[in-house]
């Protein structure tokens, strides 16, 4: 997952993990014809790890299509560290050919904790687990 992407950036660009996360969140992946050279470098650095992610997603979707076609997703929501990578939703949407969005709670894209802005998508898994506690069936 995300840690493999951070490790790839660290190793190939000789930067710290903090710098790698910052590069991915601020620059990320190419998205348009106006993409920067740094975004193209990031795409090259992340290519192998992203290819593995794309292949795994394809295998998962193929399995669902073959065994439970009524459950085939029509939209993907990104949570966690991968959702913090700039343009990650657009990249995944173009590869998976399924509408993809970064998850957030309400209209806010960031939450502030002790003066630090954190992407709301980091809290998605915690919110989902918390919701399980409210299941009263």
Secondary structure per residue as TSV (DSSP state, phi and psi in degrees):
chain	resnum	aa	ss	phi	psi
A	1	X	-	360.0	-138.8
A	2	X	H	-59.6	-39.8
A	3	X	H	-62.3	-32.7
A	4	X	H	-66.6	-36.7
A	5	X	H	-68.1	-43.5
A	6	X	H	-60.4	-45.9
A	7	X	H	-60.6	-41.1
A	8	X	H	-61.8	-43.6
A	9	X	H	-65.6	-43.9
A	10	X	H	-57.4	-49.8
A	11	X	H	-68.4	-44.7
A	12	X	H	-82.2	-24.7
A	13	X	H	-109.0	1.2
A	14	X	T	52.9	53.2
A	15	X	-	-124.5	165.4
A	16	X	-	-75.8	167.2
A	17	X	H	-62.2	-38.2
A	18	X	H	-63.0	-44.3
A	19	X	H	-65.6	-38.3
A	20	X	H	-62.6	-46.4
A	21	X	H	-61.6	-39.8
A	22	X	H	-65.2	-44.2
A	23	X	H	-59.4	-43.4
A	24	X	H	-69.2	-38.5
A	25	X	H	-76.9	-34.8
A	26	X	H	-88.3	-30.4
A	27	X	T	-114.0	-48.5
A	28	X	-	62.0	-140.8
A	29	X	S	-105.4	155.0
A	30	X	-	-63.0	144.3
A	31	X	-	-132.6	-29.3
A	32	X	S	-137.9	179.1
A	33	X	T	-68.1	-10.9
A	34	X	T	-96.1	16.7
A	35	X	-	-65.0	146.6
A	36	X	-	-83.0	164.2
A	37	X	H	-60.5	-38.3
A	38	X	H	-63.2	-37.4
A	39	X	H	-63.8	-37.5
A	40	X	H	-69.3	-36.9
A	41	X	H	-62.7	-44.5
A	42	X	H	-60.1	-41.2
A	43	X	H	-62.1	-41.0
A	44	X	H	-64.5	-43.2
A	45	X	H	-63.9	-39.9
A	46	X	H	-90.3	-2.3
A	47	X	H	-53.6	-49.7
A	48	X	H	-63.7	-47.1
A	49	X	H	-66.3	-39.4
A	50	X	H	-69.1	-34.2
A	51	X	H	-63.4	-42.1
A	52	X	H	-62.2	-42.4
A	53	X	H	-61.2	-45.6
A	54	X	H	-63.0	-42.0
A	55	X	H	-63.9	-42.0
A	56	X	H	-64.8	-41.4
A	57	X	H	-64.2	-42.7
A	58	X	H	-59.7	-44.1
A	59	X	H	-62.1	-41.5
A	60	X	H	-64.6	-46.4
A	61	X	H	-66.1	-38.5
A	62	X	H	-62.0	-40.0
A	63	X	H	-61.9	-46.7
A	64	X	H	-62.8	-44.3
A	65	X	H	-59.5	-38.6
A	66	X	H	-79.2	-30.3
A	67	X	H	-108.7	-24.6
A	68	X	-	-150.9	65.9
A	69	X	G	-57.4	-26.6
A	70	X	G	-67.9	-19.4
A	71	X	G	-97.7	6.0
A	72	X	-	-60.0	127.5
A	73	X	-	-68.6	147.9
A	74	X	S	-107.8	-7.8
A	75	X	E	-152.9	143.9
A	76	X	E	-111.5	142.3
A	77	X	E	-117.4	128.7
A	78	X	E	-90.8	133.2
A	79	X	-	-124.1	168.4
A	80	X	T	69.4	-160.8
A	81	X	G	-59.5	-39.6
A	82	X	G	-59.5	-28.7
A	83	X	G	-72.7	-13.9
A	84	X	G	-85.9	-8.0
A	85	X	S	-78.0	123.0
A	86	X	T	-55.7	131.2
A	87	X	T	68.9	15.0
A	88	X	H	-65.6	-36.0
A	89	X	H	-65.3	-43.6
A	90	X	H	-64.8	-40.5
A	91	X	H	-61.7	-48.6
A	92	X	H	-65.2	-39.6
A	93	X	H	-60.8	-41.2
A	94	X	H	-69.1	-29.6
A	95	X	H	-86.5	-37.6
A	96	X	H	-89.9	-14.7
A	97	X	-	56.8	38.1
A	98	X	S	-134.4	138.0
A	99	X	E	-52.1	131.0
A	100	X	E	-134.2	136.3
A	101	X	E	-137.4	154.5
A	102	X	E	-82.4	129.3
A	103	X	-	-72.0	142.9
A	104	X	-	-152.9	156.3
A	105	X	S	-94.3	110.6
A	106	X	T	72.5	-149.7
A	107	X	T	-87.2	-16.3
A	108	X	-	-74.9	140.2
A	109	X	S	-101.7	-12.7
A	110	X	E	-132.5	152.2
A	111	X	E	-117.1	147.0
A	112	X	E	-107.1	128.0
A	113	X	E	-131.0	115.5
A	114	X	T	52.4	42.1
A	115	X	T	80.5	1.3
A	116	X	E	-107.5	127.0
A	117	X	E	-80.8	124.9
A	118	X	E	-119.2	136.8
A	119	X	E	-59.2	131.9
A	120	X	G	-57.1	-31.6
A	121	X	G	-61.1	-22.6
A	122	X	G	-65.9	-24.5
A	123	X	G	-92.2	-6.2
A	124	X	H	-54.1	-50.2
A	125	X	H	-61.4	-38.2
A	126	X	H	-65.7	-40.1
A	127	X	H	-63.4	-44.0
A	128	X	H	-61.8	-44.0
A	129	X	H	-65.3	-38.0
A	130	X	H	-63.1	-38.3
A	131	X	H	-63.7	-29.5
A	132	X	H	-61.0	-31.8
A	133	X	T	-68.0	-21.6
A	134	X	T	-93.0	-1.0
A	135	X	-	-69.1	111.8
A	136	X	-	-107.1	18.1
A	137	X	-	-64.1	360.0
